[in-house]
Amino acid sequence: MNFRPLGKRVLVLREEAESKTASGIILVDSAKEKPQTAVVKAIGKEVEDLKIDDRIIFEQFRGTEFTLDGVDYLVLDIEHIIGVM
Protein backbone atom coordinates (compact mmCIF):
# COMPACT_ATOMS: atom_id res chain seq x y z
CA MET A 1 0.00 0.00 0.00
CA ASN A 2 1.33 3.39 -0.95
CA PHE A 3 -0.78 5.86 1.05
CA ARG A 4 0.01 8.17 3.97
CA PRO A 5 -2.70 10.37 5.47
CA LEU A 6 -1.85 14.02 6.01
CA GLY A 7 -2.04 15.99 9.25
CA LYS A 8 -4.20 14.56 12.00
CA ARG A 9 -5.77 11.82 9.89
CA VAL A 10 -5.66 8.04 10.18
CA LEU A 11 -6.18 5.35 7.52
CA VAL A 12 -8.18 2.41 8.91
CA LEU A 13 -9.59 -0.89 7.72
CA ARG A 14 -13.07 -1.58 9.09
CA GLU A 15 -13.64 -4.87 10.83
CA GLU A 16 -16.21 -7.20 9.29
CA ALA A 17 -19.85 -6.71 10.30
CA GLU A 18 -21.64 -9.52 12.08
CA SER A 19 -23.53 -11.74 9.64
CA LYS A 20 -25.80 -13.25 12.28
CA THR A 21 -27.76 -11.76 15.19
CA ALA A 22 -27.41 -13.01 18.77
CA SER A 23 -30.61 -15.02 18.29
CA GLY A 24 -29.25 -16.71 15.15
CA ILE A 25 -30.98 -14.72 12.41
CA ILE A 26 -28.76 -14.40 9.33
CA LEU A 27 -28.50 -10.83 8.04
CA VAL A 28 -28.32 -9.91 4.37
CA ASP A 29 -25.70 -7.31 3.39
CA SER A 30 -28.26 -4.50 3.05
CA ALA A 31 -29.49 -5.06 6.65
CA LYS A 32 -26.05 -4.96 8.26
CA GLU A 33 -24.86 -1.84 10.03
CA LYS A 34 -21.34 -0.80 9.23
CA PRO A 35 -19.12 -1.54 12.22
CA GLN A 36 -17.64 1.30 14.26
CA THR A 37 -14.45 -0.64 14.94
CA ALA A 38 -11.38 -0.72 12.73
CA VAL A 39 -7.67 -1.47 12.59
CA VAL A 40 -5.18 1.37 12.01
CA LYS A 41 -3.15 0.89 8.82
CA ALA A 42 -1.42 4.28 8.37
CA ILE A 43 -1.01 7.42 10.47
CA GLY A 44 -0.49 11.10 9.63
CA LYS A 45 2.60 12.83 11.00
CA GLU A 46 0.63 14.90 13.54
CA VAL A 47 -0.98 11.86 15.23
CA GLU A 48 0.72 10.92 18.50
CA ASP A 49 -1.57 8.56 20.45
CA LEU A 50 -1.99 5.75 17.88
CA LYS A 51 0.22 3.18 16.22
CA ILE A 52 -0.18 0.77 13.30
CA ASP A 53 -2.43 -2.26 14.07
CA ASP A 54 -4.24 -0.56 17.00
CA ARG A 55 -7.93 -1.51 17.17
CA ILE A 56 -10.06 1.62 17.50
CA ILE A 57 -13.68 2.67 17.99
CA PHE A 58 -14.87 5.71 16.05
CA GLU A 59 -17.98 7.87 15.79
CA GLN A 60 -20.71 6.58 13.50
CA PHE A 61 -21.10 8.13 10.01
CA ARG A 62 -17.62 9.70 10.04
CA GLY A 63 -14.68 9.53 7.66
CA THR A 64 -14.09 9.28 3.95
CA GLU A 65 -14.36 5.87 2.30
CA PHE A 66 -12.27 4.91 -0.70
CA THR A 67 -10.83 1.84 -2.41
CA LEU A 68 -7.09 1.29 -2.77
CA ASP A 69 -5.68 -1.81 -4.47
CA GLY A 70 -9.13 -3.43 -4.31
CA VAL A 71 -9.52 -2.95 -0.53
CA ASP A 72 -12.06 -0.58 1.05
CA TYR A 73 -10.47 1.82 3.55
CA LEU A 74 -11.68 4.71 5.67
CA VAL A 75 -9.78 7.93 6.44
CA LEU A 76 -10.73 9.47 9.80
CA ASP A 77 -9.83 12.73 11.48
CA ILE A 78 -8.25 11.98 14.86
CA GLU A 79 -11.07 13.85 16.68
CA HIS A 80 -13.61 11.29 15.44
CA ILE A 81 -11.78 8.39 17.11
CA ILE A 82 -13.36 7.58 20.48
CA GLY A 83 -10.73 5.21 21.86
CA VAL A 84 -8.32 2.32 21.47
CA MET A 85 -9.21 -1.27 22.42
C-alpha positions as CSV (number, residue, x, y, z in Angstrom):
1,M,0.0,0.0,0.0
2,N,1.3,3.4,-1.0
3,F,-0.8,5.9,1.0
4,R,0.0,8.2,4.0
5,P,-2.7,10.4,5.5
6,L,-1.8,14.0,6.0
7,G,-2.0,16.0,9.2
8,K,-4.2,14.6,12.0
9,R,-5.8,11.8,9.9
10,V,-5.7,8.0,10.2
11,L,-6.2,5.3,7.5
12,V,-8.2,2.4,8.9
13,L,-9.6,-0.9,7.7
14,R,-13.1,-1.6,9.1
15,E,-13.6,-4.9,10.8
16,E,-16.2,-7.2,9.3
17,A,-19.8,-6.7,10.3
18,E,-21.6,-9.5,12.1
19,S,-23.5,-11.7,9.6
20,K,-25.8,-13.2,12.3
21,T,-27.8,-11.8,15.2
22,A,-27.4,-13.0,18.8
23,S,-30.6,-15.0,18.3
24,G,-29.2,-16.7,15.1
25,I,-31.0,-14.7,12.4
26,I,-28.8,-14.4,9.3
27,L,-28.5,-10.8,8.0
28,V,-28.3,-9.9,4.4
29,D,-25.7,-7.3,3.4
30,S,-28.3,-4.5,3.1
31,A,-29.5,-5.1,6.6
32,K,-26.1,-5.0,8.3
33,E,-24.9,-1.8,10.0
34,K,-21.3,-0.8,9.2
35,P,-19.1,-1.5,12.2
36,Q,-17.6,1.3,14.3
37,T,-14.4,-0.6,14.9
38,A,-11.4,-0.7,12.7
39,V,-7.7,-1.5,12.6
40,V,-5.2,1.4,12.0
41,K,-3.2,0.9,8.8
42,A,-1.4,4.3,8.4
43,I,-1.0,7.4,10.5
44,G,-0.5,11.1,9.6
45,K,2.6,12.8,11.0
46,E,0.6,14.9,13.5
47,V,-1.0,11.9,15.2
48,E,0.7,10.9,18.5
49,D,-1.6,8.6,20.4
50,L,-2.0,5.7,17.9
51,K,0.2,3.2,16.2
52,I,-0.2,0.8,13.3
53,D,-2.4,-2.3,14.1
54,D,-4.2,-0.6,17.0
55,R,-7.9,-1.5,17.2
56,I,-10.1,1.6,17.5
57,I,-13.7,2.7,18.0
58,F,-14.9,5.7,16.0
59,E,-18.0,7.9,15.8
60,Q,-20.7,6.6,13.5
61,F,-21.1,8.1,10.0
62,R,-17.6,9.7,10.0
63,G,-14.7,9.5,7.7
64,T,-14.1,9.3,4.0
65,E,-14.4,5.9,2.3
66,F,-12.3,4.9,-0.7
67,T,-10.8,1.8,-2.4
68,L,-7.1,1.3,-2.8
69,D,-5.7,-1.8,-4.5
70,G,-9.1,-3.4,-4.3
71,V,-9.5,-3.0,-0.5
72,D,-12.1,-0.6,1.1
73,Y,-10.5,1.8,3.6
74,L,-11.7,4.7,5.7
75,V,-9.8,7.9,6.4
76,L,-10.7,9.5,9.8
77,D,-9.8,12.7,11.5
78,I,-8.3,12.0,14.9
79,E,-11.1,13.8,16.7
80,H,-13.6,11.3,15.4
81,I,-11.8,8.4,17.1
82,I,-13.4,7.6,20.5
83,G,-10.7,5.2,21.9
84,V,-8.3,2.3,21.5
85,M,-9.2,-1.3,22.4
